[in-house]
């Protein structure tokens, strides 16, 4: 039976052991935009460490634009 808003797994392969949603359990902490921003910026800066020049490919989406903005801001420092 389908309940609106409930996760229903229609295909159950043998390698799936638990009934948790794909990607693991749902988060229990409340949304914190400052923590999200800090984690995202740290992730971008961490991947900028290189011995060779690097570039950014823009797809026109929000995520690549944010990565390019953070990289640009960090490289100016």
Order of alpha helices (4+ residues) and beta strands (2+ residues): alpha-alpha
